[in-house]
Amino acid sequence: MKRLLFAILLILGITSLVSSCYEDSGNYDYADVDELKIDTTGVNQSSNYFTVNLGDTIIVNPTINYAYPENLSYTWLLMPFPYDTETVGNTTQYPVPDTIARSLDLNWIVNVELGSYRYYLEVKDTVLGLSDNIYPNVSNYLNVVAANSFYALMCLSEYDGNTDIDVYYTPLALIFGGETQMHFYSERSGSMIPGSPNLLGYSSKGYYYAFTNQEGRRLDENDYLTMANFDEMFYSSPTLDMQGYEYVSNQELLINNGKLHVINNAQSNDRKFSAAISGDYTAYPFISRKNPYADPSPIACVIFDEKSKSFLRYYSGSTSFSKYPAGSGEAFVDANNLPSIPLAIFSYDRQKTGVVLRDENGKIALWVYDLMAEDDSDLSGNGSRSKIDLSNCEDIENATMFYAETSGSSFHYATDKAIYGFSITSGETTANKVYDLPEGDEVTCMYSIPAAGFPTGGRVYWFATWNEATKNGKIVESEIDPYSGRLDWFWGQMFGLEGPNPSVTEGFGKIVSMKVGI
């Protein structure tokens, strides 16, 4: 059994309260007391203990220096991540965090369901009523996996007309524990998946989805055995034409052949997708994200309808969509009747939506939305800069692909010559070159590690390329500032890695989809 030890020195200080705030029959002098403060100077904020096996022991031994330790109580708390609401009777509420210890020291055998969590120590002065929290690592993120599981960047790749899954390990993204391996899936299962690769998805319920133009499979994340084929995923299976998948707020959302299908994991179900959500619409391959830290919105997701050139809201449990009202006079963008079918739609900055399109004048522009805004008559996501002219961005007319990391405020696009980054919030009007493509290479996929508690979350980008003449696939790994979109060798230097930035690993198939299972 592995034991994880976080050596932490935590100093609690009490300072500067206005005098005479408290009357107390004890012997304490509270004249200089204001608030309970926790100084985590010296804590290893880059600890790589983010993924643990079921049955591992986590040990944390804080040292508390405090004038009145007899006042203090300690509670270690654990909550799921993302921290979503649940329905109890007719009430929607956040679940109460689980208590895993009531002591200063934590010695906890991990005995929870597989999935993602956050854990922390709550310290209270029971006399003054003050409290604060101690987080043992960066964003106190914890991923619990089965003892026989592994954690890697999964790559859906084409080899000679069929599909395999390759795995990629990298210290820059704190993905350890194995060696980069081509044909990982076929070596485990005995064969590749028939057909050309299309889409790789992940559900935090413990499985991946692998879709080709011929088959769809739900794969157990531990042993990669097939849990269900495409027909078995539906009560009434449609014709396979996979366009998008997201796991959002405990719901699985899938777009196939222009229609949305849903699994609501907050309710008892047999892991089958619903019939297509009704309506006269053709869904664009985009499913909105939600900010897990914001106040909960009743909207489960938003899609874009190519027929009406409008965004449509889907509410959990509904069988149809809801339209947005016309924008108010103060709104800079409208959810309805966009001037053209988008060239790209992406989520960024937790729950903002960027739409790359040709505007009324035929220029390439970025329109920015907050589709979850409380005031649905003004969905402007970036104030007066919610419509941004992109025509000065180098070679954007020849862009073949767009991508945005979901927590930053930049996006990237690829041409047949280079990859560029654009900052949405900086006020800049031009893009910055990130990588020059070698002759004959084309970008086939762009992806970044999610910002989910990792120090490098949202900063490590992977650009997959393919050279048809040499039949050589590559992963171009870069550390990028998610706000400026520029190369930024920060954590790489902190970790003592040699670089370069970007770095290139060759020998893959044609990678068309990538996913890290968190």
C-alpha positions in Angstrom: 0.0 0.0 0.0 1.4 3.4 -1.0 1.6 6.1 1.6 1.6 9.7 0.6 3.2 12.1 3.0 2.7 15.9 2.8 5.2 17.6 5.1 3.6 20.9 5.9 4.5 23.7 8.3 1.4 25.9 8.8 1.5 28.9 11.0 -1.7 30.5 12.3 -1.6 34.1 13.4 -4.1 36.3 15.1 -3.8 40.0 14.6 -5.3 43.5 15.1 -8.8 43.5 16.2 -10.3 46.8 17.5 -10.0 46.7 21.3 -13.0 46.0 23.5 -14.9 43.9 20.8 -15.3 41.0 23.1 -16.3 40.5 26.7 -15.2 37.2 28.1 -15.0 35.6 31.5 -11.8 33.8 30.6 -8.3 35.0 31.1 -7.6 35.6 27.4 -6.5 39.1 26.1 -8.3 39.6 22.9 -7.3 43.2 22.4 -5.1 42.4 19.4 -7.3 39.7 17.8 -8.9 40.2 14.4 -9.1 37.2 12.3 -7.7 33.7 12.0 -5.0 33.7 9.3 -3.1 30.8 7.9 0.4 31.3 6.6 1.4 28.4 4.2 4.9 29.7 3.5 7.1 26.7 2.9 4.3 24.4 1.8 5.2 22.4 -1.3 2.6 24.0 -3.6 3.8 21.9 -6.6 3.3 18.5 -5.0 2.5 15.9 -7.6 0.2 13.9 -5.3 -2.9 14.6 -7.3 -3.8 11.0 -8.3 -4.0 8.3 -5.7 -5.2 4.7 -5.8 -8.2 3.4 -3.9 -6.8 2.0 -0.6 -3.8 4.4 -0.5 -3.1 6.3 2.8 -2.8 10.1 2.7 -0.9 11.5 5.7 -0.8 15.2 6.5 0.9 16.5 9.7 0.4 20.2 10.1 2.3 22.1 12.8 0.2 24.8 14.5 1.7 27.7 16.4 -1.1 29.6 18.2 -1.4 31.4 21.5 -4.6 29.6 22.5 -4.5 26.1 21.0 -7.1 24.9 23.5 -9.6 27.0 21.5 -9.0 25.2 18.3 -11.0 22.4 16.7 -10.0 20.6 13.5 -12.1 19.0 10.8 -10.8 17.4 7.5 -13.5 17.7 4.8 -13.9 16.1 1.4 -16.2 17.1 -1.4 -16.7 16.0 -5.0 -15.2 17.9 -7.8 -16.9 19.6 -9.7 -19.0 20.5 -6.7 -22.5 20.3 -8.2 -25.9 20.8 -6.8 -28.2 17.8 -6.1 -31.9 17.5 -5.9 -33.4 16.5 -2.6 -37.2 16.3 -2.8 -38.2 19.6 -4.4 -35.1 21.4 -3.2 -31.9 22.0 -5.2 -28.9 22.3 -2.8 -25.2 21.6 -2.5 -24.3 18.3 -0.7 -22.7 18.5 2.7 -19.0 17.7 2.5 -17.9 14.4 4.0 -15.9 14.5 7.2 -12.8 12.2 6.9 -11.1 13.2 10.2 -11.7 15.3 13.4 -8.0 15.8 14.3 -5.1 18.0 13.4 -3.2 15.2 11.7 -4.7 13.4 8.8 -4.1 9.7 8.4 -6.8 8.6 5.9 -7.2 5.4 4.0 -8.8 6.4 0.7 -12.1 4.6 0.7 -14.4 6.7 -1.5 -15.9 6.1 -4.9 -13.6 6.6 -7.9 -13.6 10.1 -9.1 -12.4 13.6 -8.5 -12.4 15.4 -5.1 -11.1 18.4 -3.1 -10.1 18.0 0.5 -9.0 20.5 3.1 -8.6 21.1 6.9 -11.1 23.5 8.6 -9.6 25.2 11.7 -11.9 26.9 14.1 -11.4 29.0 17.2 -14.5 27.8 19.1 -14.3 30.8 21.5 -14.1 33.6 19.1 -16.0 31.9 16.3 -13.2 32.4 13.8 -12.3 29.9 11.1 -10.0 29.4 8.2 -9.0 26.5 5.9 -5.7 24.8 5.1 -5.1 23.3 1.7 -2.4 20.7 1.5 -1.5 21.2 -2.2 -2.3 23.4 -5.2 -6.1 23.8 -5.3 -6.4 20.7 -3.0 -7.3 18.6 -6.0 -7.4 14.8 -5.6 -8.1 12.2 -8.3 -9.0 8.7 -6.9 -8.5 5.8 -9.3 -8.5 2.0 -9.1 -5.3 0.3 -8.1 -5.0 -1.2 -11.6 -5.7 2.1 -13.4 -3.4 4.6 -14.9 -3.4 8.2 -15.9 -2.2 9.6 -19.2 -3.0 11.7 -22.2 -5.1 9.4 -24.4 -4.8 9.9 -28.2 -7.3 8.6 -30.7 -5.2 7.8 -33.7 -5.6 6.4 -37.2 -3.4 3.6 -38.5 -4.0 2.3 -42.0 -7.7 3.2 -42.0 -8.4 1.8 -38.5 -8.4 3.4 -35.0 -6.2 2.8 -32.0 -5.6 4.6 -28.7 -2.0 5.8 -27.9 -0.9 7.0 -24.5 1.5 9.9 -23.8 3.3 10.7 -20.5 4.9 13.9 -19.6 6.4 15.5 -16.5 5.5 19.0 -17.6 1.8 18.1 -17.1 2.6 16.0 -14.0 1.5 12.8 -15.9 3.8 10.1 -14.5 3.6 6.4 -14.0 4.3 4.9 -17.4 5.9 5.2 -20.8 4.5 6.8 -23.9 3.1 3.9 -26.0 1.7 3.6 -29.4 -1.1 1.0 -30.0 -1.9 0.9 -26.3 -5.5 -0.1 -26.9 -5.0 -2.8 -29.5 -2.2 -4.4 -27.4 -4.7 -4.7 -24.5 -7.8 -5.7 -26.5 -6.2 -7.7 -29.3 -7.4 -5.5 -32.2 -8.0 -1.9 -33.3 -11.4 -0.3 -33.6 -12.7 -0.5 -37.2 -13.0 2.7 -39.1 -11.3 6.1 -39.1 -11.1 7.9 -35.7 -13.6 10.6 -34.9 -14.0 11.6 -31.3 -12.6 10.6 -27.8 -14.7 11.6 -24.8 -14.5 11.0 -21.0 -17.0 10.7 -18.3 -15.9 11.1 -14.7 -18.3 8.2 -13.9 -15.3 6.1 -14.9 -15.3 5.5 -18.7 -14.1 6.8 -22.0 -16.0 7.0 -25.3 -14.2 6.1 -28.5 -16.0 6.9 -31.8 -15.0 6.1 -35.3 -17.0 6.5 -38.6 -18.0 2.9 -38.1 -18.3 2.2 -34.4 -18.8 3.7 -31.0 -17.6 2.1 -27.8 -17.9 2.9 -24.1 -14.6 1.8 -22.5 -13.9 1.1 -18.8 -11.1 3.6 -17.8 -9.2 0.9 -15.8 -9.0 -2.1 -18.1 -10.4 -0.7 -21.4 -12.9 -3.5 -21.8 -15.9 -2.5 -23.8 -18.9 -1.7 -21.5 -21.3 -0.9 -24.4 -21.2 -0.6 -28.1 -23.0 2.3 -29.9 -26.4 0.6 -30.2 -26.3 -0.4 -26.6 -25.8 3.2 -25.5 -29.3 4.2 -26.6 -32.8 3.2 -26.0 -33.4 3.6 -29.7 -30.0 4.0 -31.5 -29.7 6.6 -34.2 -27.4 6.4 -37.3 -23.9 6.9 -36.1 -22.6 10.4 -37.0 -20.8 11.6 -33.8 -20.1 15.3 -33.6 -19.6 16.2 -29.9 -19.6 14.9 -26.3 -19.2 16.7 -23.0 -19.7 15.7 -19.4 -21.2 18.8 -17.7 -22.6 19.1 -14.2 -23.3 15.4 -13.8 -24.9 15.1 -17.2 -23.6 13.4 -20.3 -24.4 15.4 -23.4 -23.8 14.0 -26.9 -24.5 15.5 -30.4 -25.0 12.9 -33.1 -26.2 13.6 -36.6 -27.2 17.2 -35.6 -29.3 16.1 -32.5 -28.7 16.3 -28.8 -29.0 13.2 -26.6 -28.6 13.2 -22.8 -27.9 11.0 -19.8 -28.7 12.6 -16.5 -26.5 11.0 -13.9 -28.2 12.8 -11.0 -31.1 10.4 -11.5 -31.3 6.6 -11.5 -30.6 5.4 -15.0 -29.1 2.5 -17.0 -26.5 4.6 -18.7 -28.5 4.9 -21.9 -28.8 8.2 -23.8 -32.3 9.7 -24.3 -34.1 10.0 -27.6 -33.0 13.1 -29.4 -34.2 16.3 -27.7 -37.1 17.4 -29.9 -37.3 20.3 -32.2 -36.6 21.5 -35.7 -32.9 22.1 -35.3 -29.5 21.0 -36.6 -26.9 21.1 -33.8 -23.5 22.6 -34.6 -20.7 20.4 -33.1 -20.5 22.5 -29.9 -21.8 21.9 -26.3 -21.3 24.8 -23.8 -19.4 24.4 -20.6 -20.4 25.6 -17.2 -18.3 27.2 -14.5 -18.4 24.8 -11.5 -17.5 27.7 -9.1 -20.2 30.1 -10.2 -23.7 30.2 -8.8 -25.6 27.2 -10.3 -27.5 28.0 -13.5 -30.6 25.9 -14.2 -29.3 25.6 -17.8 -27.7 22.2 -18.4 -26.1 23.3 -21.7 -26.4 25.5 -24.7 -26.1 24.4 -28.3 -26.0 26.3 -31.6 -28.7 25.6 -34.2 -27.4 25.9 -37.8 -31.0 26.3 -39.2 -31.9 29.4 -37.2 -28.3 30.5 -36.7 -29.2 30.9 -33.0 -28.2 29.6 -29.6 -30.7 27.3 -27.8 -30.9 26.5 -24.1 -31.4 23.0 -22.8 -32.7 22.7 -19.2 -32.1 19.4 -17.3 -35.0 17.0 -17.6 -36.6 18.8 -20.6 -37.5 17.2 -23.8 -37.1 20.3 -25.9 -35.1 23.5 -26.1 -35.8 27.1 -24.9 -35.0 30.1 -27.1 -33.3 33.2 -25.9 -35.2 36.5 -26.0 -34.1 39.2 -28.3 -31.2 41.2 -27.0 -31.8 44.4 -25.2 -30.7 47.8 -26.7 -27.6 47.7 -24.4 -26.5 44.3 -25.6 -23.5 44.1 -27.9 -24.3 40.6 -29.2 -27.5 38.7 -29.7 -28.0 35.0 -29.3 -30.4 34.9 -32.3 -29.9 35.3 -36.0 -26.2 35.4 -36.3 -24.9 36.7 -39.7 -23.3 33.4 -40.7 -22.7 29.8 -39.7 -19.7 30.0 -37.3 -16.3 28.9 -38.4 -15.7 27.8 -34.8 -17.4 27.9 -31.4 -15.4 27.3 -28.1 -15.7 27.7 -24.4 -13.2 29.8 -22.5 -12.8 31.6 -19.2 -14.8 29.0 -17.3 -18.2 29.6 -19.0 -17.7 32.3 -21.7 -18.3 31.3 -25.3 -16.3 32.6 -28.3 -17.8 32.5 -31.8 -15.5 32.9 -34.8 -17.6 33.9 -37.8 -17.9 36.2 -40.8 -19.7 39.4 -39.6 -22.2 41.5 -41.6 -19.3 42.9 -43.6 -17.8 39.6 -44.4 -14.8 40.1 -42.1 -13.6 37.3 -39.7 -14.6 38.4 -36.2 -14.9 37.0 -32.7 -18.2 37.4 -30.9 -18.1 36.9 -27.2 -21.0 35.6 -25.1 -21.9 34.8 -21.5 -24.6 32.3 -22.3 -25.3 31.6 -18.6 -25.8 35.2 -17.7 -28.6 35.9 -15.2 -29.9 38.7 -17.5 -30.6 36.7 -20.6 -31.5 39.9 -22.6 -27.8 40.9 -22.5 -25.4 38.0 -23.1 -22.4 40.3 -23.9 -19.4 38.3 -22.6 -16.8 41.0 -22.8 -18.6 44.3 -22.5 -18.0 46.8 -25.4 -15.3 44.4 -26.7 -17.8 41.6 -27.3 -17.3 42.0 -31.0 -13.6 41.7 -31.9 -12.2 42.2 -35.5 -9.8 39.4 -36.3 -8.9 40.5 -39.8 -5.5 41.7 -38.7 -4.5 38.2 -37.4 -1.8 36.7 -39.5 -3.2 34.2 -42.1 -6.4 33.7 -40.2 -8.3 33.5 -43.6 -6.5 30.2 -44.1 -7.2 28.8 -40.6 -8.1 25.1 -40.6 -8.7 24.7 -36.8 -9.5 26.7 -33.7 -9.2 25.8 -30.1 -9.5 27.5 -26.6 -8.5 26.2 -23.2 -11.6 26.4 -21.0 -10.2 28.5 -18.1 -8.0 31.0 -19.9 -8.8 34.0 -22.1 -7.1 33.2 -25.3 -7.6 30.9 -28.3 -5.3 29.3 -30.9 -5.7 28.6 -34.5 -3.8 26.6 -37.0 -3.0 27.2 -40.7 -1.0 25.0 -43.1 2.1 26.9 -42.1 1.9 27.7 -38.3 0.0 27.9 -35.1 -1.0 31.2 -33.6 -2.4 32.5 -30.3 -4.8 35.4 -29.7 -5.6 37.1 -26.4 -9.3 37.9 -26.1 -9.1 40.3 -23.2 -5.8 42.2 -23.7 -7.0 44.6 -26.3 -4.6 43.3 -28.9 -5.7 43.1 -32.5 -3.0 40.7 -33.9 -2.1 37.1 -33.2 1.2 35.8 -31.9 3.0 32.9 -33.6 3.5 29.9 -31.4 4.9 27.2 -33.7 6.1 27.0 -37.3 5.0 23.8 -39.0 7.6 21.8 -40.9 7.0 21.3 -44.6 4.2 18.8 -45.2 2.9 18.7 -41.6 -0.7 19.6 -40.9 -2.4 20.1 -37.5 -5.0 17.4 -36.8 -5.9 18.1 -33.2 -5.3 20.8 -30.5 -5.9 20.1 -26.8 -4.7 21.3 -23.3 -4.8 19.8 -19.9 -7.8 21.1 -18.0 -7.3 23.6 -15.2 -8.5 21.3 -12.5 -6.0 21.9 -9.6 -2.8 21.0 -11.4 -0.1 23.6 -11.3 0.2 23.4 -15.0 -3.5 23.0 -15.5 -4.6 25.2 -18.4 -1.0 25.8 -19.4 0.2 22.7 -21.2 -1.0 22.5 -24.8 -0.6 19.6 -27.2 -0.8 20.1 -30.9 -1.0 16.9 -32.9 0.4 17.0 -36.4 0.5 14.5 -39.3 2.7 14.2 -42.4 0.9 12.2 -45.1 4.1 11.8 -47.2 6.1 10.3 -44.3 3.2 8.8 -42.4 4.6 10.3 -39.3 2.4 11.7 -36.4 3.8 14.1 -33.8 2.8 15.6 -30.5 4.0 19.2 -30.1 4.0 20.0 -26.4 4.1 23.6 -25.3 3.7 25.5 -22.1 1.6 28.6 -22.9 0.2 31.4 -20.8 -3.5 30.8 -21.1 -4.3 34.5 -21.0 -1.9 35.9 -23.5 -1.7 32.8 -25.7 2.1 33.1 -25.9 4.8 30.6 -25.1 5.8 30.9 -21.4 8.3 28.5 -19.9 7.3 29.0 -16.2 6.5 25.6 -14.6 8.9 23.9 -16.9 11.7 25.9 -15.4 10.2 25.5 -11.9 10.3 21.7 -12.3 13.8 21.8 -13.6 12.9 20.5 -17.0 15.4 21.1 -19.8 12.8 21.9 -22.5 12.8 23.1 -25.3 9.4 24.8 -25.4 7.8 23.6 -27.6 9.1 20.0 -27.6 8.2 17.4 -30.2 7.6 13.6 -29.9 7.3 11.6 -33.1 6.2 8.2 -34.3 2.4 8.4 -33.6 -0.4 7.7 -36.0 -2.7 10.4 -37.2 -4.2 11.8 -34.0 -7.6 13.3 -34.4 -8.8 13.6 -30.7 -7.1 13.8 -27.3 -8.4 13.6 -23.8 -7.0 13.5 -20.2 -9.5 11.6 -18.0 -10.3 14.2 -15.2 
